[in-house]
Amino acid sequence: MDGGHFTIPTRVYLTVEQRTKLDGLLRLAEQSLDGLLTDLLAAYLIGQTDPLAELGPDPSDARAVELAGRRHELRRLRAKLNDPYNPPPSWLITLVADLESEIARLEHP
């Protein structure tokens, strides 16, 4: 790590024609491949959302963790509930309704 920067070893797979074109463009721009890739990745990352924000609730917030778990379970059960080839048993319909009620209770304490 150097001044807040680090390296990522990687491979770039190009055809012979692509490699020739890239070499020519780098010479014309008087730029290194490292610099070009760094600039491209930096520009790409600016337009992306922060993946840490999408990881889920803070583990120290028990209610948020429980709510996330219940939502995950509800998504899983709804897939079974809406299976066109296997009609759901009545206990599954009841379980989904109870889970929806529990989620609503957790969302609005």
C-alpha positions as CSV (number, residue, x, y, z in Angstrom):
1,M,0.0,0.0,0.0
2,D,1.4,3.3,-1.0
3,G,-0.1,6.6,0.1
4,G,-3.6,5.1,0.3
5,H,-3.3,3.2,-3.0
6,F,-2.9,-0.5,-3.5
7,T,-2.4,-2.8,-6.5
8,I,-4.7,-5.5,-7.8
9,P,-3.0,-8.2,-9.8
10,T,-5.2,-9.1,-12.8
11,R,-5.1,-10.3,-16.4
12,V,-6.7,-8.6,-19.4
13,Y,-7.6,-10.9,-22.3
14,L,-7.4,-9.2,-25.7
15,T,-7.2,-10.3,-29.2
16,V,-4.1,-9.5,-31.2
17,E,-5.9,-6.7,-33.0
18,Q,-7.2,-5.3,-29.7
19,R,-3.7,-5.4,-28.1
20,T,-2.2,-3.6,-31.1
21,K,-4.8,-0.9,-31.0
22,L,-4.4,-0.5,-27.2
23,D,-0.6,-0.2,-27.5
24,G,-1.0,2.5,-30.2
25,L,-3.6,4.4,-28.2
26,L,-1.4,4.3,-25.1
27,R,1.6,5.6,-27.0
28,L,-0.4,8.4,-28.6
29,A,-1.8,9.4,-25.2
30,E,1.6,8.9,-23.5
31,Q,-0.1,6.9,-20.8
32,S,0.7,3.6,-19.2
33,L,-1.7,0.7,-19.1
34,D,-1.8,1.0,-15.3
35,G,-2.8,4.6,-15.5
36,L,-5.5,3.9,-18.0
37,L,-7.0,1.1,-16.0
38,T,-6.8,3.1,-12.8
39,D,-8.7,6.0,-14.5
40,L,-11.3,3.6,-16.0
41,L,-12.0,1.9,-12.7
42,A,-12.1,5.1,-10.7
43,A,-14.7,6.5,-13.2
44,Y,-16.7,3.3,-13.1
45,L,-16.7,3.2,-9.3
46,I,-18.0,6.8,-9.0
47,G,-21.2,5.8,-10.7
48,Q,-21.9,2.8,-8.5
49,T,-23.7,2.5,-5.2
50,D,-21.8,1.7,-2.1
51,P,-22.2,-2.1,-1.6
52,L,-21.7,-1.7,2.1
53,A,-24.9,0.2,2.3
54,E,-26.7,-2.8,0.8
55,L,-25.3,-5.4,3.1
56,G,-28.3,-5.2,5.5
57,P,-29.0,-4.1,9.0
58,D,-26.4,-3.4,11.7
59,P,-25.9,-6.6,13.6
60,S,-26.2,-4.7,16.9
61,D,-29.8,-3.7,16.1
62,A,-31.6,-6.9,17.1
63,R,-35.0,-5.7,15.8
64,A,-33.5,-4.8,12.4
65,V,-31.8,-8.2,12.2
66,E,-35.0,-10.0,13.1
67,L,-37.0,-8.0,10.6
68,A,-34.4,-8.8,7.8
69,G,-34.6,-12.5,8.7
70,R,-38.4,-12.5,8.6
71,R,-38.5,-10.7,5.3
72,H,-36.0,-13.2,3.9
73,E,-38.2,-16.1,5.1
74,L,-41.3,-14.4,3.7
75,R,-39.7,-14.1,0.2
76,R,-38.7,-17.8,0.4
77,L,-42.2,-18.9,1.4
78,R,-44.0,-16.7,-1.2
79,A,-42.2,-18.5,-3.9
80,K,-43.7,-21.8,-2.7
81,L,-47.1,-20.1,-2.2
82,N,-47.2,-18.9,-5.8
83,D,-46.0,-22.2,-7.4
84,P,-48.5,-22.7,-10.3
85,Y,-47.9,-26.5,-10.4
86,N,-48.3,-27.2,-6.7
87,P,-51.1,-25.6,-4.9
88,P,-50.1,-24.4,-1.4
89,P,-51.4,-26.3,1.7
90,S,-53.6,-24.3,4.0
91,W,-50.9,-24.3,6.7
92,L,-48.5,-22.5,4.3
93,I,-51.1,-19.8,3.6
94,T,-51.6,-19.3,7.3
95,L,-47.9,-19.2,8.0
96,V,-47.4,-16.5,5.3
97,A,-50.2,-14.5,6.7
98,D,-48.8,-14.8,10.2
99,L,-45.3,-13.8,9.0
100,E,-46.7,-10.8,7.2
101,S,-48.4,-9.7,10.4
102,E,-45.2,-10.2,12.4
103,I,-43.3,-8.1,9.9
104,A,-45.8,-5.3,10.1
105,R,-45.6,-5.4,13.9
106,L,-41.8,-5.2,13.8
107,E,-41.9,-2.4,11.2
108,H,-44.1,-0.3,13.4
109,P,-43.3,-1.0,17.1
